[in-house]
């Protein structure tokens, strides 16, 4: 698990980057409890957040959308989770559990999952979608036949940012249009929703954002927002100082 810290709009933001499978959810929970934020932002859309909350209450979660591609991805995630020694979404569950313990606000910041798959169908050719489905199926078989290799790849992407970048670049080379949706468009949505939340909520002085290791691009957008926020704050201080001097004169 990697952690980055930002300051913007008078708030502290801690970004925890994890893997959605094979991560100790209790470790995520403990880190958030230690940070004690007023809000926990998660890489989920509102519908998936409701499913997670229902699951935590012991209720049946809603089914995943996305057609054949969505079902293949869901199967792959479950198998990889078993291979690396954890349930799918343990990081998100840990984050939600911590937020509930702290009575912190839980904020979904991701693109709607059904829209993600619709965007993939709109942007990618039929051939690229077929290749992607075939690749996911092959990854499932590889995970079953070579679990040690799968475990190493997943865990290294969490511990090493360079490994995460290599993984994303591999996706871009093989499936450029799909990567635009799964990575780039979602990065923008996650970052913009996070920035908008912090900008609109003066009562929140500390927040935690939990995202997958592949979404390191979110950090670049947050850094730009942090610089803009600092510059705006400096301009306001300068204007305030000049106003006080004029009043004194």
HELIX and SHEET records of a PDB file:
HELIX    1   1 UNK A   25  UNK A   35  1                                  11    
HELIX    2   2 UNK A   46  UNK A   56  1                                  11    
HELIX    3   3 UNK A   67  UNK A   84  1                                  18    
HELIX    4   4 UNK A   90  UNK A  102  1                                  13    
HELIX    5   5 UNK A  113  UNK A  123  1                                  11    
HELIX    6   6 UNK A  126  UNK A  145  1                                  20    
HELIX    7   7 UNK A  147  UNK A  159  1                                  13    
HELIX    8   8 UNK A  161  UNK A  174  1                                  14    
HELIX    9   9 UNK A  176  UNK A  179  1                                   4    
HELIX   10  10 UNK A  180  UNK A  185  3                                   6    
HELIX   11  11 UNK A  186  UNK A  200  1                                  15    
HELIX   12  12 UNK A  213  UNK A  215  5                                   3    
HELIX   13  13 UNK A  217  UNK A  248  1                                  32    
SHEET    1   A 5 UNK A   2  UNK A   8  0                                        
SHEET    2   A 5 UNK A  11  UNK A  18 -1                                        
SHEET    3   A 5 UNK A 206  UNK A 212  1                                        
SHEET    4   A 5 UNK A  39  UNK A  42  1                                        
SHEET    5   A 5 UNK A 105  UNK A 108  1                                        
END                                                                             
